[in-house]
């Protein structure tokens, strides 16, 4: 068993551990402390930021919060650091997300803001590492309980997503639906158990395709973007993440016999019908589609592979829906005789050089 699949299989346990933490006194107090800050009226907006997977989660959190009439915006931490930091004022509640708690752009941003605002800016850190720089620099911190992760993000992605889901609900004063959350954990486990049903066909589907397009809208776009990142990191395959509307505005011209895409859509997302129309359009131009949804589309085509993932809440769908795709990524990497989820020495060398220049 490779390390990537080992970490994938640990996900139900880590979700349960994270849920257990926020059922505990300490976890509840941390969430309550953030809510207390927001309800003081001292803040006019929430800005969420992060890099990579953490940025994807930030975007989903901003969508959830704005749906609750909370003024929230997500900005990539690198862009916020270099170009948009002026949007941050003493009336901004900044939610900085970093799974390691050491992301260069996030930490450098906090350093610069501390110097500019003399530590008067309020920062909520969301991290998997309680002893990290982010946890130390933040005004308050919300912890994920994903355990150690060495490969491409899997369990840290879904536990971080769970934490911001809980945060958004808490800010809106919503009571936690424990039965719903427990069902999500169970579905993650079920998806791990039945992955073999579609893995061989998925690998055959992907065979010969040098590029994978991933499409979705709303909060599940976090999983769309994470899927593209996994394909690039774990299988070294070029991949792109696009919103459904963006894909129609030009990139649809790519569709033909050599095209394959993965489309995520929950039946209660508000855009399900648009997503199914897009599936039909891609198929009509002889492209292939892997559709990840909670219900069957009713479309019959040899170029369509459907993966059904049960989830009662479209905002939580991002968690269980990515699990079968994680398994597909692992299987395809092994098919290509790669070590799934591992980083090459070249990528680490470039990252260190990048940080040295910035320092």
C-alpha positions as CSV (number, residue, x, y, z in Angstrom):
1,X,0.0,0.0,0.0
2,X,1.5,3.4,-1.0
3,X,1.4,6.4,1.3
4,X,-1.1,8.3,-0.8
5,X,-3.8,5.6,-0.6
6,X,-3.0,5.1,3.1
7,X,-3.8,8.8,3.8
8,X,-6.9,8.6,1.6
9,X,-8.2,5.6,3.7
10,X,-7.5,7.5,7.0
11,X,-10.1,10.2,6.1
12,X,-13.2,8.8,7.9
13,X,-11.2,8.6,11.1
14,X,-9.8,12.1,10.7
15,X,-13.3,13.5,10.0
16,X,-14.6,11.9,13.1
17,X,-11.6,13.2,15.1
18,X,-12.2,16.7,13.9
19,X,-16.0,16.5,14.6
20,X,-15.2,15.2,18.1
21,X,-12.9,18.1,18.7
22,X,-15.6,20.6,17.9
23,X,-18.0,18.7,20.1
24,X,-15.5,19.1,23.0
25,X,-15.4,22.0,25.3
26,X,-12.2,23.4,23.8
27,X,-13.5,23.2,20.2
28,X,-16.8,24.8,21.1
29,X,-15.0,27.6,22.9
30,X,-12.8,28.4,19.9
31,X,-15.8,28.6,17.6
32,X,-17.7,30.7,20.1
33,X,-14.8,33.0,20.5
34,X,-14.8,33.8,16.7
35,X,-18.5,34.3,16.7
36,X,-18.2,36.7,19.6
37,X,-15.7,38.7,17.7
38,X,-18.0,39.0,14.7
39,X,-21.1,39.9,16.7
40,X,-19.4,42.9,18.4
41,X,-20.0,44.9,15.3
42,X,-16.4,46.0,15.2
43,X,-15.9,44.3,11.8
44,X,-17.5,45.2,8.4
45,X,-16.3,42.2,6.4
46,X,-14.6,38.8,6.6
47,X,-11.7,38.1,4.2
48,X,-10.6,34.5,3.8
49,X,-7.2,33.7,2.3
50,X,-4.8,30.8,1.7
51,X,-2.7,29.1,-1.0
52,X,-3.5,26.0,-3.1
53,X,-6.0,23.7,-1.3
54,X,-6.5,26.3,1.5
55,X,-7.4,28.9,-1.1
56,X,-10.0,26.5,-2.6
57,X,-11.5,26.0,0.8
58,X,-11.5,29.8,1.4
59,X,-13.6,30.3,-1.7
60,X,-16.2,27.7,-0.6
61,X,-16.3,29.3,2.9
62,X,-16.9,32.8,1.4
63,X,-19.8,31.4,-0.7
64,X,-21.4,29.8,2.4
65,X,-21.0,32.9,4.4
66,X,-22.5,35.3,1.8
67,X,-25.4,32.9,1.5
68,X,-26.0,33.7,5.2
69,X,-25.8,37.4,4.4
70,X,-22.3,37.7,6.0
71,X,-20.1,40.0,3.9
72,X,-17.2,37.6,3.1
73,X,-14.6,37.5,0.3
74,X,-11.9,35.0,-0.6
75,X,-8.5,36.3,-2.0
76,X,-5.5,34.2,-2.9
77,X,-2.8,34.8,-0.2
78,X,-0.1,35.5,-2.8
79,X,-2.3,38.1,-4.5
80,X,-3.3,39.6,-1.2
81,X,0.3,39.8,-0.1
82,X,1.6,41.5,-3.3
83,X,-1.4,43.4,-4.8
84,X,-4.5,43.6,-2.6
85,X,-3.5,44.1,1.0
86,X,-5.1,47.6,1.1
87,X,-8.5,45.9,1.4
88,X,-7.5,44.8,4.9
89,X,-8.3,47.3,7.6
90,X,-8.8,47.2,11.3
91,X,-12.5,46.5,10.6
92,X,-11.6,43.4,8.7
93,X,-11.8,39.9,10.3
94,X,-9.1,38.0,8.4
95,X,-9.4,34.2,8.3
96,X,-6.0,32.8,7.2
97,X,-6.0,29.2,6.2
98,X,-2.9,27.0,6.0
99,X,-2.9,23.3,6.6
100,X,0.8,23.3,7.6
101,X,0.5,26.7,9.3
102,X,3.8,27.6,7.5
103,X,2.7,28.7,4.0
104,X,5.2,31.4,3.0
105,X,2.7,33.8,1.5
106,X,0.3,33.6,4.5
107,X,3.1,34.0,7.1
108,X,4.7,36.9,5.2
109,X,1.3,38.6,4.8
110,X,0.8,38.4,8.6
111,X,4.2,39.8,9.3
112,X,3.7,42.7,7.0
113,X,0.2,43.4,8.4
114,X,1.5,43.3,11.9
115,X,4.1,45.9,11.1
116,X,1.5,48.1,9.3
117,X,-1.3,47.8,11.8
118,X,0.8,47.4,14.9
119,X,-0.8,44.0,15.6
120,X,-4.3,45.6,15.7
121,X,-5.6,43.5,12.8
122,X,-7.7,40.5,14.0
123,X,-6.6,37.2,12.5
124,X,-8.4,33.8,12.8
125,X,-6.0,31.0,11.8
126,X,-7.3,27.7,10.5
127,X,-4.5,25.1,10.6
128,X,-3.8,21.4,11.1
129,X,-0.7,22.2,13.2
130,X,-1.3,23.7,16.7
131,X,2.4,24.5,17.1
132,X,2.7,26.3,13.7
133,X,3.7,29.9,13.0
134,X,0.1,30.6,11.9
135,X,-1.3,29.3,15.2
136,X,1.2,31.5,17.1
137,X,0.6,34.7,15.1
138,X,-3.2,34.5,14.9
139,X,-5.5,36.2,17.4
140,X,-7.5,33.0,17.6
141,X,-7.0,29.7,15.9
142,X,-9.3,26.9,14.7
143,X,-7.7,23.5,14.5
144,X,-8.1,20.6,12.1
145,X,-7.4,17.1,13.3
146,X,-6.1,15.4,10.2
147,X,-2.9,14.0,11.7
148,X,0.3,14.0,9.7
149,X,0.1,14.2,6.0
150,X,3.1,13.6,3.7
151,X,1.5,13.4,0.2
152,X,-0.8,15.5,-2.0
153,X,-3.5,16.9,0.2
154,X,-6.5,14.6,0.9
155,X,-7.4,14.3,4.6
156,X,-6.2,17.9,5.4
157,X,-8.4,19.2,2.5
158,X,-11.6,17.6,3.8
159,X,-11.0,18.3,7.5
160,X,-10.2,22.0,6.7
161,X,-13.4,22.1,4.6
162,X,-15.3,20.7,7.5
163,X,-13.9,23.3,9.9
164,X,-15.0,26.3,7.7
165,X,-18.4,24.7,7.2
166,X,-18.8,24.6,11.0
167,X,-17.5,28.2,11.2
168,X,-19.9,29.5,8.6
169,X,-22.8,27.8,10.4
170,X,-21.7,29.1,13.8
171,X,-21.5,32.7,12.5
172,X,-25.0,32.4,11.2
173,X,-26.2,31.0,14.5
174,X,-27.2,27.6,13.0
175,X,-27.4,24.5,15.2
176,X,-25.1,21.7,14.2
177,X,-27.0,18.8,12.5
178,X,-25.0,16.0,14.0
179,X,-27.0,13.3,12.1
180,X,-26.1,15.0,8.8
181,X,-22.5,15.3,9.6
182,X,-22.3,11.7,10.8
183,X,-23.9,10.6,7.5
184,X,-21.1,12.5,5.6
185,X,-18.5,10.6,7.5
186,X,-20.3,7.3,6.7
187,X,-20.5,8.1,3.0
188,X,-16.8,8.8,2.9
189,X,-16.3,5.3,4.3
190,X,-18.7,3.8,1.9
191,X,-17.0,5.5,-1.1
192,X,-13.7,4.0,0.0
193,X,-15.3,0.5,0.3
194,X,-17.0,0.5,-3.2
195,X,-14.2,2.2,-5.2
196,X,-13.4,-1.0,-7.0
197,X,-16.8,-0.8,-8.8
198,X,-15.7,2.0,-11.1
199,X,-11.9,2.1,-10.8
200,X,-11.1,-0.2,-13.7
201,X,-13.5,1.6,-16.0
202,X,-12.2,5.0,-14.9
203,X,-8.6,4.1,-15.7
204,X,-9.7,2.8,-19.2
205,X,-11.7,6.1,-19.6
206,X,-8.6,8.2,-18.8
207,X,-6.2,6.1,-20.9
208,X,-4.7,8.1,-23.8
209,X,-5.9,11.5,-22.6
210,X,-3.0,14.0,-22.0
211,X,-5.3,16.6,-20.3
212,X,-8.2,16.5,-17.9
213,X,-10.8,19.3,-17.6
214,X,-12.6,19.6,-14.3
215,X,-15.9,21.6,-14.0
216,X,-18.3,22.6,-11.3
217,X,-20.0,25.5,-9.6
218,X,-20.7,26.8,-6.1
219,X,-19.1,25.4,-3.0
220,X,-18.2,22.1,-4.7
221,X,-15.8,24.1,-6.8
222,X,-13.3,23.6,-4.0
223,X,-13.3,19.9,-4.9
224,X,-13.1,20.8,-8.6
225,X,-10.0,22.9,-8.1
226,X,-8.5,20.3,-5.7
227,X,-9.1,17.5,-8.3
228,X,-7.2,19.4,-10.9
229,X,-4.4,20.0,-8.5
230,X,-4.3,16.2,-7.6
231,X,-4.1,15.3,-11.3
232,X,-1.1,17.6,-11.7
233,X,0.7,16.7,-8.5
234,X,-0.1,13.0,-8.2
235,X,-0.2,11.9,-11.9
236,X,1.9,14.7,-13.5
237,X,-1.0,15.2,-15.9
238,X,-2.0,18.7,-17.1
239,X,-5.4,19.6,-15.7
240,X,-7.6,22.7,-15.4
241,X,-10.5,23.7,-13.1
242,X,-13.2,25.9,-14.5
243,X,-16.6,27.1,-13.4
244,X,-19.4,25.7,-15.6
245,X,-20.3,29.1,-17.0
246,X,-16.6,29.9,-17.8
247,X,-16.3,26.6,-19.6
248,X,-19.2,27.6,-21.9
249,X,-17.6,30.9,-22.8
250,X,-14.9,29.6,-25.1
251,X,-13.2,26.4,-23.7
252,X,-16.2,24.4,-24.9
253,X,-14.5,24.7,-28.3
254,X,-12.0,22.1,-27.1
255,X,-14.6,19.3,-26.9
256,X,-14.1,16.5,-29.4
257,X,-13.2,12.8,-29.5
258,X,-10.0,13.4,-27.6
259,X,-11.6,15.4,-24.8
260,X,-12.4,14.2,-21.2
261,X,-13.8,16.1,-18.3
262,X,-15.0,15.5,-14.7
263,X,-18.1,17.4,-13.7
264,X,-19.3,17.8,-10.1
265,X,-22.9,18.7,-9.4
266,X,-25.3,18.2,-6.5
267,X,-29.0,18.0,-7.4
268,X,-29.9,20.8,-4.9
269,X,-27.0,23.1,-5.8
270,X,-29.3,25.4,-7.8
271,X,-27.3,24.8,-11.0
272,X,-27.9,21.0,-11.5
273,X,-30.0,21.4,-14.7
274,X,-27.3,23.6,-16.2
275,X,-24.7,21.0,-15.3
276,X,-26.7,18.2,-16.9
277,X,-27.1,20.2,-20.1
278,X,-23.4,20.6,-20.2
279,X,-22.9,16.9,-19.8
280,X,-25.3,16.3,-22.8
281,X,-23.5,18.9,-24.9
282,X,-20.1,17.4,-24.2
283,X,-21.4,14.0,-25.2
284,X,-23.0,15.4,-28.3
285,X,-19.6,16.5,-29.5
286,X,-18.1,13.0,-28.8
287,X,-16.3,14.0,-25.6
288,X,-16.2,11.9,-22.5
289,X,-17.6,12.8,-19.1
290,X,-17.1,11.5,-15.6
291,X,-20.1,12.9,-13.7
292,X,-20.0,13.0,-9.9
293,X,-23.4,13.7,-8.4
294,X,-25.8,12.6,-5.7
295,X,-28.4,11.3,-8.2
296,X,-28.3,9.6,-11.7
297,X,-28.6,11.9,-14.7
298,X,-30.8,9.5,-16.7
299,X,-28.4,9.9,-19.7
300,X,-27.2,6.8,-21.4
301,X,-23.9,6.9,-23.3
302,X,-20.8,4.8,-23.6
303,X,-18.9,8.1,-23.1
304,X,-20.5,8.8,-19.7
305,X,-19.3,7.3,-16.4
306,X,-21.5,8.3,-13.5
307,X,-20.4,8.1,-9.8
308,X,-23.2,8.6,-7.3
309,X,-22.2,10.0,-3.9
310,X,-25.0,10.4,-1.4
311,X,-25.1,13.7,0.6
312,X,-28.1,15.6,1.9
313,X,-26.4,19.0,1.9
314,X,-25.0,20.6,-1.3
315,X,-22.5,22.6,0.9
316,X,-21.1,19.4,2.4
317,X,-21.0,17.6,-0.9
318,X,-17.4,18.7,-1.5
319,X,-16.3,16.3,1.2
320,X,-17.6,12.9,0.1
321,X,-17.6,13.7,-3.6
322,X,-13.9,14.0,-3.9
323,X,-13.2,10.6,-2.4
324,X,-13.9,8.5,-5.4
325,X,-11.8,10.8,-7.6
326,X,-8.9,10.5,-5.1
327,X,-9.1,6.8,-5.7
328,X,-9.2,7.3,-9.5
329,X,-6.1,9.6,-9.3
330,X,-4.3,6.9,-7.2
331,X,-5.2,4.1,-9.6
332,X,-4.2,6.1,-12.7
333,X,-0.9,7.1,-11.2
334,X,-0.2,3.5,-10.5
335,X,-1.2,2.6,-14.0
336,X,1.5,5.0,-15.2
337,X,4.0,3.5,-12.8
338,X,4.3,6.6,-10.7
339,X,4.4,6.9,-6.9
340,X,1.0,8.6,-6.4
341,X,1.0,11.9,-4.6
342,X,4.8,12.2,-4.2
343,X,6.7,15.4,-4.9
344,X,9.7,15.4,-7.1
345,X,13.1,16.7,-5.8
346,X,12.8,19.3,-8.6
347,X,9.6,20.8,-7.2
348,X,11.1,21.1,-3.7
349,X,14.3,22.7,-5.1
350,X,12.2,25.3,-7.0
351,X,10.1,26.0,-3.9
352,X,13.1,26.6,-1.7
353,X,14.7,28.8,-4.4
354,X,11.4,30.8,-4.6
355,X,11.3,31.3,-0.8
356,X,15.0,32.3,-0.7
357,X,14.4,35.0,-3.4
358,X,11.3,36.3,-1.5
359,X,13.2,36.4,1.8
